[in-house]
Amino acid sequence: MSDITIRSAKVNDCELILGFIQLLADYEKMSKDVVATVADLEATLFCDNPSAEVVIGEYQGAAVGFALFFHNYSTFLGQPGLYLEDLFVIPEARGKKVGKALLCHLAKIAVQRNCGRFEWSVLDWNQPAIDFYRSIGAVGMEEWTVQRVDGEQLEHLAKQSTD
């Protein structure tokens, strides 16, 4: 894997990161959902209290993928966890072990930061990704389903707060 480099993203990578986000959304058939801007990424990823972190995967010196992750917390373990929000490698670089290198890098970060878990979600129709994740030892959490409140529903729920 000497052709592969994983590096922490810098603020001047925001345009690149947004490009990867748009390519990921295209792949996931969710292009219309991307409203993030370069300024949004700069403000949330490279501020005093960043919401998430990004690593860039390079193959033979060219940026070909990214992973965006953040910490969560397991009350059952009493430890932080690492949550992978998005992982994307351009089609031309797939099969060159960049995705695996990104995951291995994040696993190393999780171990270094004393995380008890490293987790992520995958779309149920994305069988190539599911197969890849199983091949590296990931286990599906079949009994769990993702729940979401956003947009007007989020605003409505927030207005019901008693404080």
N, C-alpha and C positions, 0 to 999 in steps of 0.2 A: 504494500500500500504506500510505497514511497512517492508515487505520483499524486497522492492525496494529502492535502493540508486542511486542517480545521482551525479556524481563527475566530476570535471574538469580533463581532461587528463593531464598527465605529460609526459615529454620527454621519460621516460622509457616505456611508453605505445605505442610507435610507431609501434612495431612489432604487437601488438594486434590490433591497428587501421588498419594496412595494411591487417591483416587477415580478419577483418570485411569488408574492401573495396573489397577484393577478393571474399568473400562470397556474397556480394551485387552484384558484377559484374556477378557472376555465376547465381544468381537469375534473373538478368535482361538480361541474354543471351548476355553479353558483356565482357566475360572473356578476350578475346584477346585484349581488349582496355586498360587493366590495365598495365601501364609501371612504375608506381610509385614504389619507393623503400623506405625502412626504412630511409635511409640517406636523401631522398627527403623530407619525412615528418618531420624529425628532423630539416632540414634546413629551411623549410617554415612555420612550425607551432610553433616552439619553438625558434625563433630568436628574435632580438630586435624589429622588426616590423612584427609580424606574419600576414600571409595572411588570416588565418581563425582560428577558435577555435574549440575544440572538447570536448564533454562531453561523459562520459561512463555511460551506464546503467548497474547496477548490480542487480541480483536477488538472494536472499539468499547468498550474498557474492561473487557470481561468475559473472564475466563480461559477459553480454549476448547481448549487443548492444551498438551502438554509434550514435551520431549525430554530423555532421560537419557543421558549420555555419559561416557566416561573415556578415559584415555590407554593406548595399548598401545605396542609398539616393533617396528620392522622391522629385523631384523638385516641384511637385504639392503641396505636403504637407509642404515642407520646413523642413523636418525632416529626420533623419536616419531611415532605416528599417533594419530588421534582415532577412537574406536569409538563409534558410536551404538547403544546397547543398545535403547532404545525411543523411538518417536515415535508420538504419538497426537493426533488432532484430533477433537473431538466431531462426530457426523454433521451437526448443524445448521450447523456452520462450514466443512464441507468445500466446496471449490470457491471459497473466498474467498481463497486463496493463503496461508493461515496455515502449512500444511505446508511450502510452498516457502520462506516467510520463516524458519521454524525451521531448515531445511537450509542456507539461505544464511548465516544467523547462525553456525551451527556451522562452515561452510566458512571463514568469516572468522576464527573463533577458531583453526581449524587452521592457517591461513596465518600469523596473528599469532604462534602458538606454534611455528612452524617445523616443522610436521608434514608428513611426506612423503605421507601417505595419510589419507583419510577414508573409513571403511568401515562397513558394517552388513549385517545379514542380513534376509531377507524370507522368509516362508513361501511354499513353491512354489505353493500354491493361491490366493494373494492377488494375482490378476491386476491388479486396479485399482492396487494399490501398485506392482507391477512395472512397469506401463505408466507410472505417474507417475515412478518413478525413472529409467526409460529416457528420458523426456521432458526431464529435467534433465541428461542426459549420463552417468548411472551405467552401468557395465558389469557384467554378471553374471559372477561367477567360477565358471563352470560346472564346472571341473575340481576344485574344492575342495568337501569336505563337512565339515559341523560334527561334531565328536566331543565326547562329554560323559561324564563320570563324576560321579555324585552319589549321595546317600543311602548305603545300605549298601556299595555298590561303592566309593565314595570312602573310606569308613572302612576297608574291607578293603585297598585299595591303599595308604593311608597307613600301615597297620600293617606293610607290607612294606618300609618305608624302612630303610635300613641305618644311619642316624645316630640 
